[in-house]
């Protein structure tokens, strides 16, 4: 009897516990579990977003640094200044006279676009061909080392080295003792980038912020907008590509694949045994006129005065000319890495003298006129060509006599080698202008 009454009670208790457990699970356990799952999901999403934010922040830092290493935003300035820098490091590597840097057209269709409206290329590719004729391996090594120390977005895409055709056809340039190995024709192809929204500077090398700490914002801006000063800056390597250890890259010349190792040279004979007949003739001096360029003309039409800048990239030399119809003053400057100073051996004068004892280039000019993009000169070494052909004042009137003096024209951006003869119309116009200004 007692057991029959106990069973219903146990059954009711079991049902109450089962219902209470189910209600507790659905009312408390499951909602809490869902909330914990949602909280974990939100925490993961927040972590992913934070990671993306950090990645984007690092990307912005790298982008800002890349924009500093980009060529200047203006394509014309970038092209001119980058070529000047390449010529400068060719000079530093002691490349033979006649080395050239020529722009090369590149396909821009493969350049990705930035996500902007309207879409535009993420960067512009600039290509150049560098040619060295009858060079040696030492010049190539020096050029490559200086090239990869430049803090710019550029790269070498190909290098081609060939023995000169005269050698491969049976001729011989290299001296028997291996002292002269300048019989290589070298072609180097490079590419440089102009990034979208790059810095609008005039110097191809970015100016370090340390200039702002020293000279203030005015000094920093002055260096940034003066190409001639920017060329002398020592570039900071934010992304070095050469070996981090100090290495002598010139050691690879000992393993010259074209000529082999350098032979041991015999000792020279005693001084008492050397005569003038034993001395070799001096080698011909190179012509550096292709490396002397007219890079700037600032004309003031209201008074006929002008400021002219000529740059000798082979010798890291500049000439500043202050011209007026009644007086011309020429000042020569030399210096490296921001240490520009007047040449102590060259005094300021009214004659424009270009002379280098290490080259065959020696010219003396008188500036007779300036246009916005042309400089007019007379060669003072022209025998029998004085300035007697200038207009003379006779009886209070200007009389144009014949013009026996050759007036030369120097186009802005051209080298000294490209000087041409001014037309008779140009010569008379320049001479009439001089009389009118006097």
Secondary structure, DSSP 8 states (H G I E B T S, - for coil): -HHHHHHHHHHHHHHHHHHHHHHHIIIIIHHHHHHHHHHHHHHHHHHHHHHHHHHHHHHHHHHHHHHHHS--SSHHHHHHHHHHHHHHHHHHTT--TT-EEEEE----TTS-EESSSS-EESEEEEEEEEEEEEE-HHHHHHHHHHHHHS-SSEEEEEEEEEE-HHHHTT---S-TTS-----EEEEEEEEEEEETT----SSSS---THHHHHHHHHHHHHHHT-HHHHTT-----SS--S-SS---GGGGGGG-TTT-S---------GGG--GGGS------B--GGGEEEEEEEEETTTTEEEEEEEETTTTEEEEEEE-SS-EEEEEEE-STT--EE-TTS--BSSEEEE-TTBS-EEEEEEEEE-SSEEEEEETT-TT--GGGS-EEETTEEE-----S-EEEEETT-BGGG-EE--HHHHHHHHHHHHHH-
